[in-house]
Amino acid sequence: MPRPMAPTQTQPSATAIFYRNLRWLRFVDRFGRKGSQTVEYLGGLAELVYRTITGCFTRPFYSAELLHQMDELGVKSLSVAGITAFVTGSVLALQTAYSLEAFGGKTFIGRIVSLSLVRELGPILTALMVAGRVGSGITAEIGSMTVTEQVDALRSMAISPVRRLVVPRVLATIMMMPVLTAIADVLGILGGLGIAVLELRMTAQDYITSIWQQLAISDICSGLGKTFFFGLEIAAIGCYNGLQVEGGAAAVGRATTRTVVLASISILVSDFFLTKLFLAI
């Protein structure tokens, strides 16, 4: 009886190999284009930051525009930053109380709320709220000026758009971010105080005493020190995306969304490295 022949493995055809390699080439090409766009974006952003820093020390100085932007970007952001911090402090105190109640640790609520807000939650939440309001507003405003050729009109009149538009907004954001964060920290601590007194039956003196004994100057400085970098990131990304808008109203909307996303990601990523830096100092 003849033995059955073993099945032979068919080799892939040249066409299948070609299309398989073509898919890999398309993936590499797409990845390379994305990488080159990212490098180009970071390079343009770094150049804008350099020109902004040099513009801060060269004439002309637009002091009136700086004061106007401090009001628009800082003072008018106080409500959203304050409400966010107040509610966060209240919720943090409430959740902490129920978690520590089984261990008799209600007296530590003031310490936990104050340290959490001053070190991390206050700067981070304030920066994210400001990125959503200020960053998007900067991009929409400058982007509209770019689309309607107002930026080109400034260049035709020998006025630097960086000094006229970017420098006041970057300085205003950097200067107002620590102020907003400090006010947000105070409001968050007061929110925790309200919950501790009304819900947990603690005295205000015990709450404030626990904060006074635990909170150090280094904690306050590390939290406020981060906000200068957060302000620079928010304003620089917003201005750069606004200046790079090409097209109509739809392009302005896409640039605004890109600003909020990139500013939020940069804040969260830089917070890790800034925390490591301030802990090492």
N, C-alpha and C positions, 0 to 999 in steps of 0.2 A: 504494500500500500504506500503510495507516495506521501512524503511528509509535507505538511502545509507550509507554504512559504511565509516567512516572517514579514510583517507589514513594514514597508519602507517609509521612512520619514521624508516627506516632500520638502524640498528646500524652498524658502520664500522666493517669489519671483523678483525680477529686477524692478518691476513697477512698484511692488509692495515696499521694497527697500527704499526706493526713491521717495515715495510719499511719507514713509516713516522719517527719513532724514529731513524731508521738507517741513514736517511738523516741528521737529526740533529746531530747525533753522528759524522758523517763524517765532517760536518761543524765545530763542536767543535774541532775535532782532527786536521783538517787543520789549524784552527785558532791558536791552541796551538803550532803546529809545527812552524808556522810563527813567533809567539811570542817568542818561545824559540830561534829560529835562530836570531831574532833581538837582544835579550838580550845577546846572545853569541857574536854577532858581536860587540855590543857596549862595552862589557867587554874586548874583545880582543883589540879593538881600544884604550880603556882607558889604558890598560896595556902597549901597545906600546908607547903611549904618556908619560907615567911615565918612562919607560925605556929610552926614548929619552931625557927627561929632566935630568935624572941622568947621562946619557952618555955625556951631554954637559959639565959636570964638572969633568969628570974623564978621565984619560989618556987611550989610546993615542988620540991626537988631530990631525985630518986630515985637516990641514989648506990649503994645496994645493988643496985638493978635494973641500973644501968649496969655495975657490976662483973660481975654475972651474965651480961649480954649480951656483954661483952668476952670472957668465957670461952666462951660458946656460939657466938658469931659469929666470933671471932678465933682463939682457941687451938685450937678443934676444926676449924678450916679449915687448920691448918698442914700437915697430912699431904697433902691433895690439892694444895695450892699448892706444897709442897716437892717432891713426886714429879714434878709437871708440869715444874717448872723444872729439876730434875736431869736428867730425860730429854731435855728440850729442849736443854740445854747439851751433853749428850753427843752427840746427833744433829747439832747445829750444828757441833761440833768435827770430827766424822767427815766430814760432807759438805764442810766447808770445806777439810779436809786433802786430800781427793781432787781437789777443784777447783783447789787451788793447787799441787799436787804437780808438775805439768808446768812450772810457772814457778819452782820452788824457793822457794815462799812459805810453807813450814810454820812458819817462825818468827813469822808474823803471826797464827797461830791464836788465841793468847791475847788479842790486841788485838781481833780480830773478835768473838770470843765474848763478851768482857766488855762491849764497847760495845753490841753488839746486845741483850744481856740488860738492861743497866742503863738504856739509853735507851728501848727499846721493848718487847722481848719480855717482860721481867720484869713491868713494870706491866700490860701488856695481858693476858697469860696469867693472871696472878694475879687481875686484876679479872674476867675471864671465868669463872674457876673459882669465885670468890667469888659472882658473880652467879648461877651455877647452883645453888650450895649455900645461900648465905645469903639471896639474894633470894627464891628459891622458898620457903624455910623461913619467912621473915618473912610473906610473903603467905598461906601456908597457916595459920600460927598466928593472925594477926590476922583472916583471913577466917573461920576457924572460930569465933572469938570474936564476930564480927559476925553470923554466921548464927544462933548460939545466943543472941543478944541479950545477951551479956556486955558489949559496948560500950555498949549502951543502959543497962544497969545501972550502969555507971560514970558516965554522964551523970546518971542519976537520983540518984546520991549526990554530985553536984556535984564529980565528979572529971573533969578534962579528959582525954579519951582521947589527945590529942596529947602532953600532958606525961607521961602515965603509960605510954603504949605506944610512941609514935613517937620522942620525944626520946631516950630511952636507947638505942634501936636505931640511930638515925642517928649519935649521938655515938660509940657503940661501933664501928660500921663505919668511920667516918672515922678514929678513933684507931688502929684495928688494921690498916687497909690499908697504911700505910707500913711497919709492922713486918713484916707478911707479905711485902710486896714486897722489903724488905731481906734477909730470910732467904732468899727465893726466889732473889734475885740471887746470894747467896753459894753456895747449893746448885747453881745452874746453872753457876757458874764452876768449882766443884769437880767437877761432872760432866764439863766440858770438860777439866779437868786429868787426870781418870782416863783419858779416851780418849787424850789427848796422851802420857801416860806409858806406858800399856799397849799401845796400838795403833800409835802413831806414833813410839815410841822417843825421845821428847823427855825432857829432864830437867825436873823440877818447878821448878828455879831459873830456867831459861830461860822457862818459861811464865809464872811469876809476875812475872819481871822485865819481860817485854813488857807485861803488864797495868799494872804500876806506872808504866812510862814513858808509857803512852798515856792511861790513865783519869784524868780531871780531876774536880775537885769539882763543876764546873758540870754535868757529865754525870750525876752522882749526884743532884744537887739537882733537875734537870729531870725525871728519872725518878720520884723520890719525890714531887715536887710534883704530878704528875698524879694520884697515888693519892688525894689528899684529895677531888678532884672526882669520881673514880670511886666512892669510898665514898659520897659524898652522893647520887649518881645511883642507885646500887644500893638503898640503904636507903629513899630517898624514894619511888622507884617501887614497891618492895615494900610499903611501908606504905600508900601511897595505893590500890593495887589491893586490898589486904586490906580497907581500910575501905569500899570501894565495892562489895563483894560483895553480891549479892542472889540469894537462892534457897537451894539446898541444897548437897550435897557436889559435885555436878557443876559448879556455879558456882565453887566454891573451886578445883577442878582447872583450869578455864578461866582463872581469874585467875592461878594459879600459872604456867601456860604463858605467858600474856601478859607476866608480869613478867620471865621469863627472856629472852624475845624482845626486849622493849623495852629492858631494861637492857643487853643485849649490843649492840644497835644504837646506843644512846646512848653507850656506852663507845667504840665504834669511830669514831663520828662526832666526838665531843668530843676524841678523841685527836689528830685532824688539826689542829683549831683550837688545842689546847693546845700541840702541837709547834710550830706557827707562832708562838705567843705566846712560848714559852721561847726559841726561836731569835732572836726579835726583841729580847729583853731583853738 
